[in-house]
Amino acid sequence: MSALFEPLTSSFMPAFLAGMSVNFEIAGIALALGLALGVLLAFARLQGGMTGVAAGSIVGLMRAAPTFVVMFFLLNAMSQGAGLSGVMIVAISLVPYAAAYVADSGVDALRQLRAGSPLGCYLILPNIARAFFVLVMSSSAGAAIGVPEGIAVILRQAEKMISLGQMILLFAIGVACFGIPLQAAFAIVRLIQRHLGRAALREDEEALTGETAVSIER
């Protein structure tokens, strides 16, 4: 068993954890930019008319934008002129997804708020958390352009492996370090969504009961 761990030097785990921090940094930047743009688009869509149609079309285009295409466009067309780092290139390439997700969730939240359901509006918070964790996973696209995130560290280490068993062990470590925390986070988000959904439903039922009682009294 010790032979399997021989290529995993003492520097691997610190480098891998540092790479994972880059994944979270990319996701944080993408979500911040996506929030700023997505909220504006959500308000524009609720305006209706030409403004709403234009905002809806923009959201549709962003929803369909392939991350790799955007990333390589930024890498080849803008990185030299704009001086963008690899981290920023990957983060900006994820902004279309983040902004479209925020815009869709924001429209639902604003409609719930207008309908008098603050708890329904709060459902946007676990949705944003879910988007963040999706962005963390999607940030591994940075390995394709040499960004030193977690997957890139694993791939570099895999090149040093001399047996299939060592490679399987390495990838198992990567899956565990990425998969277990993220799946746990998704599970927590689902629990919060379920709790808020039930609370919002009770709020709606109580409001409806109150309205019915008032009508009967009249």
N, C-alpha and C positions, 0 to 999 in steps of 0.2 A: 504493500500500500504506500510506503514511503516513497517508492520510485515514482508513483503518480504525482506526488506533490513536489518533487525535486525542481521542476521548471518554475514553480510558483515561488519566486524569490520573495524576500521580505519587503521589497519595494512594490510588489504587485498590488496588494490590497490598498496601500496609501494612494497609489496612482489611480486605481479603479474608483476609490471613493472620491478622489479629486475630480475624476471624469464624471461621476454621477452628479457632483455639485454643478458642473457645467450644464448638464441636462436640465437641472432645476433652474439655473440662471437663464437659459434660453427660454424655457417655458414661462418664467416670470416676466421677461421682457415682452414676449409675444402676447401674453395675456393682458399686460398693461396697455400695450398699443391697441390690442383688439377691443378692450373695454372702451377706450376713448372713442374709437371709430364706431364700434357696434352700438353704443348708447345713442350717438348722433343719428345713426341709420334707423334705430328703433323709433325714435321720436319722429323722424321724417316719414317713416312708413305709416304712422298713425295720423299724419296730417291729411292723408288722402290726396286725391287729385293727381296732377302731374308730379308733384314732389314725392308722393307715396309710390307712384309707379316707377319713377326713376330710382328711388331708394331700393325698392323691391328688386329691380333689375340688377342693381349693383350687388346686392346680397346674393342673388342667384349666381352671378358670375363668380363672386368670391367663393361661394360654396363649391363650385365646380373646378376651381383653380387647382391643378396638380402641384403639390408642394415641391417635388423634384424639379419641375419645369421652372417654377418661380425662383427656386434656389439657384439653379444653374444660370438663369437669366441675370440674376443679381451678381453672381460670381463673375460672369464674362462681360456684362455690359456696364455694371455700375461700381464694382468693387474698387477698381483703379481710380476712377474719377472721383468717387465719393469717399474713398478711404475707409470703406466698411471692413470690419474684422470678420473672421469666419463665424464667430458667435452671432454677430449682428445679422449677417447674411441669412443664417439659418432661422434666427428669431423672426426676421421680417418675412421670410418665406412662409412662416406659420401664421402670420397675421390675418391673411384672408380667411382661413378656417376659423380662427378665434373671433374675428369681427362678425362673421356670418352667424356663428353660434350665439354670440352675445346679442346680436340684433334679433334673432328668432326668439330667444329666451326673454329679451327685454320687451318685445311686443306683448308676449303673453303676460309678463309681470305687470306692465302698465294697464293692460285691459282688466286684470284682476283688481288692481288698485282703483281704477275708475268704477268698477262694479261694487266697490265697498268691501273688498276682501283683502285686508293687509296681509293675512297669513298666506293667502294664495300668491300674493306678490313676493313674499319671502322665499318661495320655492326657487327663485332665481339664484339664491346663494348656493345651495348644493349643486345646481346646474353649473355654476361658474367653477366650483371646486372640481366637478367631474371634468370640465373642459381643461382645467390646469393639468390634471393627471394624464389626460389624453395627450396634451402637448408635451409632457415629460417623455412619454413613450415615442411620440413623433419626432422629438428632437434628435433621436438616434440617426436621423438622415444626415446629420452633420458628419458622420464617419465617412461619407462619400466624398467630402471635400477637405478631409484632413483635420476637422475640428476635434480636439482631444477630449471628447466626451466618453461616457462609460463604455459604449459598444466599440469605439475605436481602440480603447485600451485593451479590451478583450481580443480584438482581431490582431493587434500587434503581438500580444502574448501568444496567441494561437500559432503564429508563424514560427515560434520557437519550440513548439511541441514536436516530439519525435515519435509519438505513438497515438493511435486512435483513442485509447483509454484516457490519455492525458487531455486530449482535446475535448472528449465528452465530459470529463470532470470540470474542465475550465468553463465550458458552456453551461453546465449545471449550476456552477457558482454564480455565473452571470444571471441566469434565469431566476435563481433564488433571490439574489440581491435586488433585482429589478422587480420581479413578479410578485413576491410575497408582500413587500410594503405597499405596492400599488394596488394589488387586489384587496388588501386589508382596507386601504383608503376608499376604494370603490364600494366596499361593503358598508363602511361607515356612512358614506354619502347616501347610499340607498336607504339605510335606516332613517337618516334625517329626512330624506324626501318622503318616506312613508309616514313618519310622524307628522310632518308639516301638512301633508295631504289629508290625513285624517282630521287634524285640527281645523284645517280650512273647511272641510266638509261639515264638521260639527258647527262651525261658525255660520255657514250658509243655512244649515237646518234651523239653528236658533233664530237667525234673522227672519227666515220664512215663517217660523212659528209665531214670532212676535208680530209680524205683519198680519198674519191670519187672525190673531187674537184681537188686534186693533180693529180689523174689519168687522169682526163679530160684535164687538162692543158698540160700534157705530150703528 
